[in-house]
Amino acid sequence: MHGGGWVMWPLLGLSVLSLTLSLERSWFWLRTHSGERGRRLARIAKHLRAGEFAKVGTIVSGDRSVYGRVVRGLLELGCDESVAVELVEDQRVHIERFMVLLSTIITAAPLLGILGTVSGIIQSFKLLSGTDVVTDPRAVSAGIAEALLTTAFGLIVALITLFPYMAFKAQLDRCLGRLEAIVAAAGGTRP
């Protein structure tokens, strides 16, 4: 941390934030897309197509997932398209939670690393361009070390955020696809 200069502290903060958000999103998606959930959604879609709304209500009665909330909304408010769109959009907050923040970390971490690079190089050039003669090369190498450390750490933070972000994006797309399938299965029928 000391060798990388002041930029290492914001990068450390971003890495801790990234790890925390990634753990929260992993937990959310593991619960949302458990193995049983897919089978339950298939049963819900089958019963919705058949107009068996009482069975659907029983299946989703204790379901607090985004799917359960949308299906309960369809049962309560009707299955027309405008209601379905509104119900799905209401759940988008839960589905896309922290995605913008993770995307910002992916972009900001390398930029902070570059800022540390510039800071370290400026430090080295100040020493070289000063009136005093530099007799110890370690004085110049400290600025170069700062430049390299912050660049590397910025890239590492971006990479450890990028891979979970892309996995969460895939889960998000999967979730929206499943919600579209449920809405299509309801198909404008009225419970």
C-alpha positions as CSV (number, residue, x, y, z in Angstrom):
1,M,0.0,0.0,0.0
2,H,2.8,2.4,0.9
3,G,4.7,1.8,-2.4
4,G,1.7,2.6,-4.5
5,G,1.0,6.0,-3.0
6,W,-2.3,7.6,-2.1
7,V,-4.2,6.1,-5.1
8,M,-4.0,2.6,-3.5
9,W,-6.5,3.6,-0.8
10,P,-9.4,4.4,-3.2
11,L,-8.5,1.3,-5.1
12,L,-8.6,-0.8,-1.9
13,G,-12.0,0.8,-1.2
14,L,-13.2,-0.2,-4.6
15,S,-11.9,-3.7,-4.2
16,V,-13.7,-4.2,-0.9
17,L,-16.9,-2.7,-2.3
18,S,-16.7,-4.9,-5.4
19,L,-16.2,-8.0,-3.3
20,T,-19.1,-7.1,-1.0
21,L,-21.5,-6.4,-3.9
22,S,-20.4,-9.5,-5.7
23,L,-21.2,-11.6,-2.7
24,E,-24.6,-10.0,-2.2
25,R,-25.5,-10.5,-5.9
26,S,-24.2,-14.1,-5.9
27,W,-26.4,-14.9,-2.9
28,F,-29.4,-13.2,-4.6
29,W,-28.9,-15.2,-7.9
30,L,-28.3,-18.5,-6.1
31,R,-31.6,-18.1,-4.3
32,T,-33.4,-16.8,-7.3
33,H,-32.2,-19.5,-9.7
34,S,-32.0,-22.6,-7.5
35,G,-32.6,-25.9,-9.1
36,E,-36.1,-26.3,-7.8
37,R,-37.1,-22.8,-9.0
38,G,-36.9,-23.8,-12.7
39,R,-39.2,-26.8,-12.2
40,R,-41.6,-24.6,-10.2
41,L,-41.7,-22.0,-13.0
42,A,-42.4,-24.7,-15.5
43,R,-45.4,-25.9,-13.4
44,I,-46.6,-22.3,-13.0
45,A,-46.4,-21.7,-16.8
46,K,-48.3,-25.0,-17.4
47,H,-51.1,-24.1,-15.0
48,L,-51.3,-20.5,-16.3
49,R,-51.8,-21.7,-19.9
50,A,-54.5,-24.1,-18.6
51,G,-56.2,-21.4,-16.7
52,E,-55.7,-23.2,-13.4
53,F,-55.2,-20.0,-11.3
54,A,-55.9,-21.6,-7.9
55,K,-53.1,-24.1,-8.4
56,V,-50.8,-21.2,-9.5
57,G,-51.8,-19.3,-6.3
58,T,-50.9,-22.3,-4.2
59,I,-47.5,-22.7,-5.8
60,V,-46.5,-19.0,-5.3
61,S,-48.2,-18.4,-2.0
62,G,-44.9,-18.4,0.0
63,D,-42.6,-17.4,-2.9
64,R,-40.8,-14.1,-2.1
65,S,-38.7,-14.2,-5.2
66,V,-39.1,-11.8,-8.2
67,Y,-41.0,-14.6,-10.0
68,G,-43.4,-15.1,-7.1
69,R,-44.1,-11.3,-6.8
70,V,-44.8,-11.1,-10.6
71,V,-47.1,-14.1,-10.6
72,R,-49.0,-13.0,-7.6
73,G,-49.5,-9.6,-9.2
74,L,-50.8,-11.2,-12.4
75,L,-53.3,-13.2,-10.3
76,E,-54.4,-10.2,-8.4
77,L,-54.5,-7.6,-11.1
78,G,-55.1,-9.6,-14.2
79,C,-52.9,-10.8,-17.0
80,D,-53.2,-8.1,-19.6
81,E,-50.0,-6.8,-21.2
82,S,-49.9,-3.4,-19.5
83,V,-50.2,-4.9,-16.0
84,A,-47.5,-7.5,-16.9
85,V,-45.1,-4.8,-18.1
86,E,-45.7,-2.8,-14.9
87,L,-45.2,-5.8,-12.7
88,V,-41.9,-6.8,-14.4
89,E,-40.6,-3.2,-14.3
90,D,-41.4,-3.1,-10.6
91,Q,-39.1,-6.1,-10.1
92,R,-36.3,-4.6,-12.3
93,V,-35.0,-2.7,-9.2
94,H,-34.3,-6.0,-7.5
95,I,-33.0,-7.7,-10.6
96,E,-30.6,-5.0,-11.7
97,R,-29.5,-4.0,-8.1
98,F,-25.9,-2.8,-8.0
99,M,-25.2,-3.5,-11.6
100,V,-24.5,0.2,-12.4
101,L,-22.1,0.4,-9.4
102,L,-20.2,-2.7,-10.5
103,S,-20.0,-1.3,-14.0
104,T,-18.6,1.9,-12.6
105,I,-16.0,0.0,-10.6
106,I,-14.9,-1.8,-13.8
107,T,-14.4,1.5,-15.5
108,A,-13.0,3.6,-12.5
109,A,-10.4,1.1,-11.2
110,P,-8.1,1.2,-14.3
111,L,-8.6,5.0,-14.5
112,L,-7.4,5.3,-10.9
113,G,-4.5,3.0,-11.7
114,I,-3.5,5.3,-14.6
115,L,-3.8,8.3,-12.3
116,G,-1.4,6.6,-9.9
117,T,0.9,5.9,-12.9
118,V,0.9,9.6,-13.8
119,S,1.4,10.6,-10.2
120,G,4.4,8.2,-9.8
121,I,6.0,9.3,-13.1
122,I,5.6,13.0,-12.1
123,Q,7.3,12.2,-8.8
124,S,10.2,10.6,-10.6
125,F,10.6,13.5,-13.1
126,K,10.5,16.1,-10.3
127,L,13.5,14.3,-8.7
128,L,15.3,14.1,-12.1
129,S,14.6,17.7,-13.0
130,G,15.4,19.2,-9.7
131,T,18.5,21.2,-8.9
132,D,20.0,18.5,-6.7
133,V,22.0,15.7,-8.3
134,V,20.3,12.3,-7.8
135,T,22.9,10.0,-6.6
136,D,20.7,7.2,-5.4
137,P,18.6,5.5,-8.2
138,R,16.2,4.2,-5.5
139,A,14.8,7.7,-5.2
140,V,13.7,7.6,-8.9
141,S,12.6,4.0,-8.7
142,A,10.1,4.8,-6.0
143,G,8.0,6.9,-8.4
144,I,8.3,4.2,-11.1
145,A,7.2,1.5,-8.5
146,E,4.2,3.7,-7.6
147,A,3.3,3.9,-11.3
148,L,3.5,0.1,-11.8
149,L,1.8,-0.9,-8.6
150,T,-1.2,1.4,-9.1
151,T,-1.6,0.3,-12.7
152,A,-1.5,-3.4,-11.7
153,F,-3.8,-3.0,-8.8
154,G,-6.3,-1.0,-10.8
155,L,-6.4,-3.7,-13.5
156,I,-6.8,-6.4,-10.9
157,V,-9.7,-4.6,-9.3
158,A,-11.4,-4.2,-12.7
159,L,-10.8,-7.9,-13.6
160,I,-12.1,-9.3,-10.3
161,T,-15.2,-7.2,-10.8
162,L,-15.7,-7.9,-14.5
163,F,-16.1,-11.6,-14.3
164,P,-18.8,-11.6,-11.6
165,Y,-20.5,-8.6,-13.4
166,M,-20.8,-10.6,-16.6
167,A,-22.1,-13.7,-14.7
168,F,-24.7,-11.4,-13.0
169,K,-25.6,-9.9,-16.4
170,A,-26.3,-13.4,-17.7
171,Q,-28.5,-14.2,-14.7
172,L,-30.3,-11.0,-15.2
173,D,-31.0,-11.8,-18.8
174,R,-32.1,-15.3,-17.8
175,C,-34.5,-13.9,-15.2
176,L,-36.1,-11.4,-17.7
177,G,-36.5,-14.2,-20.2
178,R,-38.2,-16.4,-17.6
179,L,-40.5,-13.5,-16.6
180,E,-41.4,-13.0,-20.3
181,A,-42.2,-16.7,-20.6
182,I,-44.5,-16.5,-17.5
183,V,-46.3,-13.4,-18.9
184,A,-46.7,-15.1,-22.3
185,A,-48.1,-18.2,-20.5
186,A,-50.6,-16.0,-18.8
187,G,-51.5,-14.7,-22.2
188,G,-54.2,-12.2,-21.5
189,T,-56.4,-14.5,-19.5
190,R,-58.1,-13.1,-16.5
191,P,-58.1,-15.1,-13.2
